[in-house]
Amino acid sequence: MKQPGKTYLGIGGLLLTALTLSVGLGAVSIAPAIIVRILAAQWPGSSIAPDWPAAFATILLQVRLPHTALIALTGAALAGSGAAYQGLFRNPLADPYLIGVASGAGLGAVAALSFGFSSTPLGTYFIPAAAFLGALVTVALVYNLARVNGYLPLTTLILAGVAVGAFASAMTSFLMLRSNEMVTRALAFLLGGSPVSGWGPVFATLPYFVVGLGLLSLSGHPLNVLQFGEEQARQMGLNVDRAKVFIVIIASLTTAVAVAFSGVIGFIGLIVPHLFRILWGPDYRHLIPMSLLGGAAALLLADVVARIVIAPQSLPVGIITALVGSPFFLWILRRAKREVLW
């Protein structure tokens, strides 16, 4: 019998390692011991005398920590939403962007750049706000297009998502071609480059992340029941349509918040849940919490690589996740084909 405690302990150790690397590595490296002393010195009544360069405290507290917090929350949101989608569609190749959330967010962000909203005094926050609005509009449109006589068939949900996502992607390309001067910023967002920095995005998104991730964690039981098929799930007493709507809305909105402030980051929502399904099994009561912790650790490690691979410059983290995720996707596909053949 598998013991979840040991698995959670291992994931926790990996997450702690990823957090330490994320706040310590970069153009200026800060040793773990100094990180602990700087953080301890912030507690009221602390008697620790600063024996480190003043720049270290500024870099750690104002740059690295908020960036690390946002990346960890984003990774948790994408992986948790990916696990929920894979359970809902009963497909290991499903990911958080399946119904066009990323395409809608990308269109919103590029539209804000194209029409000059980013040059206003609050322009830094116009980009994520527009991205979030674009994602919400996309989810609402897909949901309404997919409903048939009050029901939400998964097949029409996927088809509606593909159609709306393709339209949003086409409009994004049109706007980028129309405004050459903002192509670089738009590409950075579409490859997982956060448009804002500091503690502002963390405080702005934290309530949404807490509610979204909490509700995703509570969806384990209905997802387990849905694995038997919709007809069997109804016979077991589950309100299937209500469960599907709940999971789609929570997973999509959580993804929208992540994309709005961190850019479009692929494959985390595909790779992490699939790995834990192989290691742990299809029990979503544990699979989703494990994916939340594992997604945070995985995206933090990818972000560390993105910061040091061409230091002192930093790559959009989406490039790293795509380089790792594409071969992994092909491996999943090959594995699925082999299972079908046998």
C-alpha positions in Angstrom: 0.0 0.0 0.0 1.4 3.4 -1.0 2.1 5.8 1.8 1.2 9.4 0.9 3.2 10.9 3.9 6.5 9.8 2.4 5.6 11.2 -1.0 4.5 14.5 0.5 7.7 14.6 2.5 9.8 14.1 -0.7 7.9 16.7 -2.6 8.3 19.1 0.3 12.0 18.6 0.3 12.2 19.2 -3.5 10.1 22.4 -3.1 12.3 23.7 -0.3 15.4 23.1 -2.5 13.8 24.9 -5.4 12.8 27.8 -3.2 16.4 28.1 -1.8 17.9 28.0 -5.3 15.3 30.5 -6.6 16.1 33.2 -4.0 19.8 32.5 -3.9 20.9 32.2 -7.6 21.1 34.8 -10.2 23.4 37.6 -11.4 24.3 38.1 -7.7 24.4 34.8 -5.7 23.4 34.8 -2.0 24.4 31.9 0.2 21.6 30.0 2.0 23.1 30.9 5.4 23.0 34.6 4.5 19.4 34.2 3.2 18.3 32.8 6.6 20.1 35.6 8.5 18.5 38.3 6.4 15.0 36.8 6.8 15.5 36.3 10.5 16.7 39.9 10.9 13.3 41.1 9.6 11.4 39.7 12.6 10.4 42.3 15.2 12.8 42.4 18.1 15.6 40.6 16.2 19.1 41.3 17.5 20.9 40.0 14.4 23.5 42.6 13.3 23.8 43.0 9.5 27.1 41.5 8.4 26.2 41.3 4.7 26.3 43.9 1.8 23.3 46.2 2.0 22.5 45.3 -1.7 21.9 41.6 -0.6 18.9 42.6 1.5 17.4 44.7 -1.2 17.9 42.0 -3.9 16.4 39.3 -1.6 13.5 41.2 -0.1 12.4 43.4 -3.0 13.3 41.3 -6.1 13.9 37.6 -5.5 11.3 36.8 -2.9 8.3 38.4 -4.7 9.5 36.8 -8.0 9.9 33.4 -6.3 6.5 33.6 -4.7 4.7 34.5 -8.0 6.5 31.7 -9.9 5.6 29.2 -7.2 2.0 30.2 -7.1 1.9 30.1 -10.9 3.4 26.6 -11.1 1.0 25.3 -8.5 -2.0 26.8 -10.3 -1.0 25.4 -13.7 -0.2 21.9 -12.4 -3.3 21.7 -10.2 -5.5 22.9 -13.1 -3.8 20.4 -15.4 -4.5 17.6 -13.1 -8.2 18.6 -12.8 -8.5 18.8 -16.6 -6.8 15.4 -17.1 -9.3 13.9 -14.6 -12.3 15.6 -16.1 -11.5 14.6 -19.7 -10.0 11.3 -18.6 -7.0 12.1 -20.9 -3.4 12.3 -19.8 -2.7 14.8 -22.7 -5.1 17.4 -21.4 -3.6 20.6 -20.1 -4.9 23.9 -18.5 -4.9 25.6 -21.9 -7.2 23.0 -23.6 -10.3 25.3 -23.9 -8.4 28.4 -25.1 -7.5 30.2 -21.8 -4.0 31.0 -22.9 -5.1 32.2 -26.4 -7.6 34.6 -24.8 -5.1 35.9 -22.3 -2.5 36.4 -25.0 -5.0 38.3 -27.1 -5.9 40.5 -24.1 -2.3 41.3 -23.3 -1.3 42.0 -26.9 -4.4 44.2 -27.4 -3.3 46.3 -24.4 0.1 46.7 -25.9 -1.2 47.4 -29.4 -3.6 50.1 -28.4 -1.0 51.9 -26.2 -2.5 51.2 -22.7 0.9 50.1 -21.4 2.2 53.7 -21.8 -0.3 55.1 -19.3 0.7 55.8 -15.6 -0.8 52.4 -14.6 0.3 50.8 -17.8 2.3 48.1 -16.0 -0.9 46.7 -14.6 -3.0 47.1 -17.7 -1.3 44.2 -19.4 -2.1 41.5 -16.8 -5.6 43.1 -16.3 -6.3 42.9 -20.0 -4.9 39.3 -20.1 -7.2 38.3 -17.3 -10.2 39.9 -19.0 -9.3 38.1 -22.3 -9.1 34.8 -20.5 -12.4 35.4 -18.8 -14.2 36.3 -22.0 -12.7 33.2 -23.7 -13.9 30.9 -20.9 -17.4 32.4 -20.9 -17.7 32.2 -24.7 -16.4 28.6 -24.8 -18.8 27.6 -22.0 -21.8 29.1 -23.7 -21.0 27.7 -27.1 -20.4 24.2 -25.6 -23.7 24.0 -23.6 -26.4 21.8 -25.3 -29.9 21.9 -23.8 -28.6 22.8 -20.4 -25.8 20.1 -20.4 -22.1 20.4 -20.9 -20.8 17.7 -23.2 -17.0 17.4 -23.0 -16.7 16.8 -26.7 -18.4 20.1 -27.6 -16.4 21.8 -24.8 -13.1 20.8 -26.5 -14.3 21.7 -30.0 -15.5 25.1 -28.8 -12.2 25.7 -27.1 -10.2 24.8 -30.2 -12.4 27.1 -32.4 -12.3 30.1 -30.0 -8.6 29.6 -29.2 -7.7 29.5 -32.9 -9.7 32.8 -33.5 -7.9 34.4 -30.5 -4.5 33.3 -31.8 -5.2 34.7 -35.2 -6.3 38.0 -33.8 -3.1 38.1 -31.7 -1.0 37.5 -34.7 -2.8 40.3 -36.6 -2.3 42.8 -33.8 1.4 41.9 -33.5 1.9 42.4 -37.3 0.0 45.7 -37.0 2.3 47.1 -34.3 5.9 46.2 -34.9 7.2 48.3 -32.0 5.6 46.1 -29.3 6.4 42.7 -30.8 9.3 42.1 -28.4 7.2 42.7 -25.3 4.3 40.7 -26.7 6.6 37.7 -27.5 8.1 37.9 -24.0 4.6 37.6 -22.5 3.6 34.8 -24.9 6.8 32.9 -23.9 6.2 33.2 -20.2 7.7 36.6 -19.4 6.1 38.4 -16.5 5.1 41.9 -17.4 5.3 43.2 -13.8 7.6 42.7 -10.8 7.7 43.4 -7.1 5.2 42.5 -4.4 2.2 44.1 -6.2 1.4 41.1 -8.4 1.8 38.7 -5.5 -0.7 40.6 -3.3 -3.1 41.2 -6.2 -3.2 37.5 -7.1 -2.9 35.8 -3.7 -6.6 35.8 -2.8 -7.5 34.3 -6.1 -4.8 31.7 -5.9 -5.8 30.7 -2.4 -9.5 30.3 -3.3 -8.7 28.6 -6.6 -6.1 26.2 -5.3 -8.2 25.4 -2.3 -11.3 24.5 -4.4 -9.2 22.4 -6.7 -7.9 20.4 -3.8 -11.5 19.7 -2.8 -12.4 18.4 -6.2 -10.6 15.1 -5.7 -13.6 13.0 -4.8 -15.8 14.1 -7.8 -12.9 13.6 -10.1 -12.4 10.1 -8.8 -16.1 9.3 -9.3 -15.9 10.7 -12.9 -13.2 8.1 -13.8 -15.9 5.4 -13.9 -17.7 7.3 -16.7 -20.6 9.7 -16.6 -23.4 7.2 -16.5 -21.8 5.2 -13.7 -21.0 8.4 -11.8 -24.7 9.4 -11.9 -25.7 6.0 -10.6 -23.2 6.6 -7.7 -25.1 9.8 -6.8 -22.8 12.4 -8.3 -24.4 15.4 -10.0 -22.2 15.1 -13.1 -23.1 18.3 -14.9 -22.7 20.4 -11.8 -19.4 18.7 -11.1 -18.1 19.4 -14.6 -19.2 23.0 -14.6 -17.5 23.5 -11.2 -14.2 21.9 -12.3 -14.1 23.8 -15.6 -14.8 27.2 -14.0 -12.4 26.8 -11.1 -9.5 25.3 -13.2 -10.0 27.9 -16.0 -10.1 30.9 -13.7 -7.1 29.7 -11.7 -5.2 29.3 -14.9 -6.4 32.8 -16.1 -4.9 34.4 -13.0 -1.6 32.6 -13.4 -1.3 33.5 -17.1 -2.3 37.1 -16.5 0.6 37.9 -14.2 3.2 35.3 -15.4 2.7 35.0 -19.1 1.9 31.9 -21.1 3.9 29.0 -19.7 3.4 25.7 -21.4 3.8 22.0 -20.4 3.9 22.4 -16.5 0.2 21.6 -16.4 0.8 18.5 -18.6 4.1 17.1 -17.3 3.7 17.4 -13.5 0.2 15.7 -13.1 1.2 13.0 -15.5 4.4 12.2 -13.5 2.6 12.0 -10.2 -0.1 9.8 -11.8 2.7 7.4 -12.8 4.3 7.5 -9.4 1.3 7.6 -7.2 -1.8 6.5 -9.1 -5.1 8.1 -10.2 -6.4 9.0 -6.8 -7.2 12.7 -7.3 -7.6 13.3 -3.5 -3.8 13.1 -3.4 -2.9 13.7 -7.0 -4.1 17.3 -7.1 -2.3 18.4 -3.8 0.8 16.6 -5.0 0.6 18.4 -8.4 0.2 21.7 -6.6 3.4 21.2 -4.7 5.2 19.6 -7.5 4.2 22.2 -10.0 5.5 25.0 -7.8 8.9 23.2 -7.5 9.1 22.3 -11.2 8.4 25.9 -12.4 10.8 27.3 -9.8 13.6 25.0 -11.1 12.8 25.9 -14.7 12.9 29.6 -13.7 16.4 29.2 -12.1 17.7 27.6 -15.3 16.1 30.5 -17.4 18.0 33.0 -15.2 21.4 31.4 -15.3 21.7 29.8 -18.7 22.7 33.1 -20.5 23.4 35.2 -17.3 23.3 38.1 -16.7 20.4 38.1 -19.1 17.3 36.0 -18.4 15.2 33.9 -20.7 11.4 33.7 -20.5 10.7 30.6 -18.5 8.3 29.3 -21.1 11.3 28.6 -23.4 12.8 26.2 -20.8 9.5 24.5 -20.0 8.9 24.0 -23.8 12.4 22.6 -24.3 11.9 20.1 -21.6 8.2 19.5 -22.1 8.1 18.8 -25.9 10.2 15.6 -25.6 8.2 14.6 -22.6 4.9 15.1 -24.5 6.2 12.9 -27.3 7.1 10.2 -24.7 3.6 10.4 -23.3 2.2 10.1 -26.8 4.3 7.1 -27.6 3.4 5.4 -24.3 -0.3 6.0 -25.0 0.0 4.5 -28.5 1.8 1.4 -27.1 -1.0 0.9 -24.6 -3.6 1.1 -27.4 -1.7 -1.4 -29.5 -1.3 -3.9 -26.7 
